[in-house]
């Protein structure tokens, strides 16, 4: 039996506040499936479980390899990391990563059986990408590709893949609808890397923030927000969506606050910005999903 401290450590390593990023693409992709005329709830439930598990497995992998590469130091501004704190050993984390991704694969077999081999390819690539984010000979997060990874897999692939489960097709509409999802989830990483720029530079972790600087990170953050708010206009103008598609505009006050926080906050203060950015992506995703269905 695991002690309560060990269970809490695994829960902490899963970074529950980041798991909203795994929910939004499935939620938005499912809403488009409903709008398009066919929706089967079990598909979305299993897809959601797989998405959350991939996020947890990726978080575990990040914790392990950031520790092994020396990126987690006493100067870290972000939340506690369990390996550097000695709460979980390297071998325990390796076993945990294997178990999480194995369960993900086994659950995904139901979706493969239901929707075909395309889902198998998507699932396997997603698991490999989750590992390659910080592991392997060319870790994405250490070579300026973290933002691209998050945009593609937690935005485009997650949203379009969920829609594909129900309709067995990839459409331009599902791609367009995936853009705000990817943009706002990527902004969570943008804030994270903006906060950690000095520590990452010292550790040799070449994030986009390290390579291109603070000013670029602020521009990227604002550009991704702009993308998220221009998409409802495109959907209203070129597709048959009602005025409800503008529901995400109710979150504009949060957007203004986030931009202000990114410009004014420093160091550990940015943890508040990071948390609000994650909540904002979920709020936008919820309003967007309702707007799509209505």
Number of C-alpha atoms within 10 A of each C-alpha: 5 7 8 8 10 14 12 13 19 17 13 16 25 22 16 13 12 19 19 19 26 25 21 30 34 30 26 30 31 31 23 26 24 19 16 14 9 13 18 13 12 11 19 21 14 18 28 20 18 24 27 22 23 27 27 26 26 26 22 28 25 21 23 27 20 22 18 14 13 14 21 23 14 9 10 17 17 16 11 16 23 22 22 20 14 10 14 17 13 16 10 11 20 13 10 17 21 14 13 18 23 15 14 23 19 11 15 23 17 17 22 18 11 13 17 14 13 14 22 18 11 16 25 15 13 22 21 14 19 25 23 19 23 25 22 10 7 11 18 23 23 20 16 18 15 22 21 15 20 25 23 20 22 27 30 24 23 30 29 28 28 27 31 21 25 23 17 14 11 13 12 9 13 21 18 17 26 27 20 29 32 30 26 30 29 28 26 25 20 24 23 20 24 26 26 23 22 17 18 21 15 12 16 15 27 21 25 24 26 23 14 12 13 17 12 15 20 18 11 18 22 16 13 20 19 14 16 24 17 13 18 26 15 13 19 15 11 10 11 8 19 14 14 17 21 21 17 20 16 12 15 14 9 17 17 10 12 20 16 12 17 20 11 10 14 13 14 14 15 21 18 13 23 25 15 18 25 22 19 21 25 23 18 24 25 19 19 27 26 19 21 27 18 14
